[in-house]
Amino acid sequence: MTRQRSGYGLIFYAMIIAVLLGGSLSAFANDELSVTGIVKKVDAGTRTVIIDVKSSACSGERRFTIDNPATLADSEGTSITFFIDSNECKKDVVYKMILPGGTKR
């Protein structure tokens, strides 16, 4: 009988630890929104790029920031897919572009 009770106690403590670890790990999760559109203009001076976004969650002409504008220097008129560091896309907010490999542009 005591052996069976100790088994239940072990399961109980294992569940408590799993809940605590699971909750703390989810606090570090980043939601990113995938965005696809056509590059309209790259401004190296302000490190911004204007993209005509075709994705339904963020459609329309939007402005994004990039750390290295030279990476998009010759991409005007081409389609690009990237991520923004948010799970939503608000109209007047300027988001930072994140490449699919994890590098911020």
C-alpha positions in Angstrom: 0.0 0.0 0.0 2.8 2.5 0.8 4.5 1.6 -2.4 1.4 2.5 -4.4 1.1 5.9 -2.5 4.7 6.8 -3.1 4.1 6.2 -6.8 1.2 8.7 -6.8 3.4 11.2 -4.9 6.1 10.9 -7.5 3.7 11.5 -10.3 2.2 14.5 -8.5 5.6 16.1 -8.1 6.6 15.4 -11.7 3.4 17.1 -12.9 4.1 20.2 -10.7 7.7 20.4 -12.1 6.4 20.1 -15.7 3.8 22.8 -15.2 6.4 25.2 -13.7 9.0 24.6 -16.4 6.4 24.8 -19.2 5.1 28.1 -17.9 8.5 29.6 -17.6 9.6 28.5 -21.1 6.5 29.9 -22.8 7.4 33.3 -21.4 10.4 33.4 -23.7 8.4 32.6 -26.9 8.4 35.1 -29.7 5.5 35.3 -32.1 6.5 36.4 -35.6 4.2 37.1 -38.5 5.2 36.0 -42.0 4.8 38.8 -44.5 5.1 38.7 -48.3 5.2 41.7 -50.6 6.9 43.7 -53.4 9.7 46.1 -52.5 8.8 49.6 -53.6 11.6 51.7 -52.2 14.7 51.3 -50.1 16.0 54.3 -48.2 19.5 53.8 -46.9 19.6 57.1 -45.1 16.6 56.3 -42.8 17.2 52.5 -42.9 13.6 51.9 -44.0 12.0 50.0 -46.8 8.5 50.5 -48.3 6.8 47.3 -49.3 3.5 46.7 -51.0 2.4 43.9 -48.7 0.3 41.2 -50.3 -0.3 39.1 -47.1 -3.9 39.3 -45.9 -2.9 39.9 -42.3 -0.9 43.0 -43.2 -2.0 44.1 -46.7 -1.2 47.5 -48.2 1.8 49.7 -48.5 3.8 49.5 -45.3 7.1 50.9 -44.0 9.6 48.6 -42.2 13.1 49.2 -40.7 16.2 47.3 -41.7 19.6 47.2 -40.0 21.5 46.8 -43.3 19.8 48.5 -46.2 22.5 47.4 -48.6 21.0 43.8 -48.5 17.9 45.1 -50.3 19.7 47.7 -52.5 18.9 45.9 -55.8 15.6 44.4 -54.8 13.2 47.1 -55.8 10.3 45.6 -57.8 10.9 42.1 -56.5 8.9 39.9 -54.2 10.2 39.3 -50.7 9.1 37.1 -47.8 10.2 38.0 -44.3 9.0 38.1 -40.7 8.1 40.9 -38.3 8.6 40.6 -34.6 4.9 40.7 -33.8 1.9 38.4 -34.2 -0.2 41.2 -35.6 0.3 44.1 -38.1 -1.1 47.5 -37.1 -1.5 50.1 -39.7 0.7 52.9 -38.4 3.4 50.9 -36.6 6.9 50.5 -38.2 8.1 46.9 -37.6 11.6 45.5 -38.0 12.2 43.0 -40.8 13.5 39.5 -39.8 14.8 37.2 -42.4 13.6 33.5 -42.3 17.1 32.5 -41.1 16.6 34.6 -38.0 18.8 37.6 -39.1 17.3 41.0 -38.7 17.6 43.2 -41.8 
